[in-house]
């Protein structure tokens, strides 16, 4: 079954979001672990201000926190997810491929596992769609052996970048297998489950 990007976009409410890009210094050593003092402490959305400390505790090198995000230039929900990731100390580089369907196909992501954007680390780890930073960070700190990445197919309401007031659509975070399939990594039942712990 082929699911087009148009189908994904029309199956969910896409909110216009302001572009809120921030950048971290490009002269930083990409192999050095991220430290709590690297940036001002952003919030997680639940009032806490210890994101930097929580990210630093994972011991990830800065290079692991650099994502190249393939997205449509006009997609506001993608920009909302990018802002969420930047709040969790990810450095984002943006790519606008001619076709997102082609970008997913070239990455070996089946249409039913695709979303509106695709991120890739320098090491080739894939992050599909509106996956919360919490799960991306956990995956990068402890990758599932033999997997290719992590993702949230489609565009569930309430995921980062897809917020719509208090509405929330439960969803699964999937681990991507090399054979093109996926396994459930986490079931997210509420917005609180998305918070960095």
C-alpha positions in Angstrom: 0.0 0.0 0.0 1.4 3.4 -1.0 0.7 6.3 1.3 1.5 9.7 -0.2 2.7 12.7 1.7 -0.5 14.5 0.8 -2.5 11.7 2.5 -0.4 12.0 5.6 -0.9 15.7 5.7 -4.6 15.7 5.1 -5.2 13.0 7.7 -4.1 15.2 10.5 -4.5 18.8 11.6 -1.4 20.8 10.6 -0.9 23.9 12.6 0.9 26.9 11.3 3.9 27.3 13.5 6.4 30.1 13.7 10.0 29.4 12.7 12.1 29.4 15.8 15.5 28.3 14.7 18.4 28.6 17.0 21.9 27.5 16.3 24.7 26.2 18.4 28.3 27.2 17.7 29.6 25.5 14.7 33.2 25.7 15.9 32.6 23.3 18.8 34.4 20.0 18.9 31.8 17.5 17.5 33.4 14.6 19.4 33.2 16.2 22.8 30.3 15.2 25.1 27.6 17.8 25.5 27.9 19.5 28.9 25.2 21.1 30.9 26.8 24.5 30.4 26.8 24.3 26.6 23.6 26.3 26.2 21.1 28.1 28.4 18.8 25.5 30.0 15.7 25.3 27.9 12.5 23.9 29.3 10.8 20.6 28.5 7.3 22.0 28.4 6.5 20.7 31.9 8.2 23.6 33.7 11.5 21.9 34.4 14.7 23.6 33.4 17.2 20.8 33.6 17.2 19.5 30.0 20.9 20.3 29.6 21.8 18.4 32.7 19.7 15.4 31.6 21.2 15.4 28.1 24.7 15.8 29.5 24.1 12.8 31.8 23.7 10.6 28.8 27.3 11.3 27.8 26.5 11.6 24.1 29.1 13.4 21.9 28.0 16.6 20.2 28.2 14.8 16.8 25.4 12.4 17.9 23.2 15.4 18.5 23.6 16.8 15.0 20.6 15.9 12.7 20.1 16.6 9.0 16.4 17.0 8.5 14.9 16.4 5.1 11.6 18.3 4.9 9.3 20.3 2.6 10.2 24.0 2.8 6.7 25.0 3.7 5.9 22.4 6.4 5.1 24.2 9.6 4.7 21.0 11.7 8.2 20.0 10.7 9.5 23.3 12.0 7.7 22.8 15.2 9.5 19.4 15.7 12.8 21.0 14.8 12.3 23.7 17.5 11.5 20.9 20.0 14.7 19.1 19.1 16.7 22.3 19.4 15.3 22.8 22.9 16.8 19.4 23.7 20.3 20.6 22.5 20.1 19.0 19.0 21.9 21.0 16.3 19.8 20.9 13.1 20.8 21.2 9.5 17.9 21.3 7.0 17.7 19.7 3.6 14.9 20.3 1.1 14.8 17.3 -1.2 12.8 17.5 -4.4 10.5 14.7 -3.2 9.9 13.5 0.4 8.4 10.2 -1.0 11.7 9.7 -2.8 13.8 10.6 0.2 11.9 8.0 2.3 12.3 5.4 -0.5 16.0 6.0 -0.8 16.4 5.6 3.0 14.5 2.2 2.7 11.5 3.4 4.8 8.3 1.8 3.7 5.4 4.2 3.0 3.4 3.0 6.0 6.3 3.9 8.2 6.9 7.3 6.7 5.9 10.8 8.0 6.4 14.3 6.8 10.1 14.6 7.6 13.2 12.4 8.0 16.3 13.1 10.1 19.6 11.4 9.9 22.6 11.6 12.3 26.2 11.8 11.0 26.5 8.1 11.7 23.4 7.3 9.6 20.9 6.7 12.3 17.4 7.5 11.1 14.8 9.4 12.9 11.3 9.3 11.3 8.7 12.0 11.9 7.6 13.6 15.1 9.5 11.3 17.4 9.9 13.1 20.8 13.5 14.1 21.8 13.2 11.8 24.8 13.0 8.7 22.7 15.7 9.9 20.3 18.1 10.6 23.1 17.4 7.3 24.8 17.9 5.4 21.5 21.2 7.2 20.7 22.5 6.5 24.2 21.5 2.8 24.0 20.8 1.8 20.3 18.9 -1.4 19.8 21.4 -3.9 18.3 20.9 -4.4 14.6 18.5 -1.6 14.2 18.7 1.4 11.8 16.9 4.1 13.8 13.7 5.1 15.5 10.5 6.8 14.3 6.8 7.7 14.6 4.9 7.0 11.4 2.3 9.4 10.1 1.6 12.6 12.2 -0.2 11.8 15.5 -1.9 14.8 17.1 0.0 15.8 20.3 3.4 14.8 19.2 6.1 17.5 19.2 5.2 19.9 16.3 1.7 18.5 16.1 0.2 20.0 19.2 -3.5 21.0 19.1 -4.5 22.3 22.5 -5.2 19.4 24.9 -5.9 16.9 22.1 -3.6 13.8 22.2 -3.6 10.7 19.9 -1.8 7.7 21.6 0.9 6.3 19.3 3.8 3.9 19.2 7.5 4.8 18.8 9.0 2.2 16.5 12.5 0.8 16.1 13.4 0.4 12.4 14.8 -2.9 11.4 17.3 -3.4 8.5 14.8 -5.5 6.6 12.4 -2.5 6.3 10.1 -3.6 9.1 9.7 -2.1 12.6 9.1 -3.2 16.2 7.4 -1.3 18.9 9.9 0.5 21.2 7.4 2.4 23.4 3.7 3.0 23.5 2.9 6.7 24.3 -0.4 7.1 26.0 -0.2 10.7 27.1 1.7 14.0 26.4 3.4 13.5 29.8 5.0 10.2 28.4 6.9 12.3 25.9 8.8 14.3 28.5 12.5 13.8 29.1 12.9 11.8 32.3 
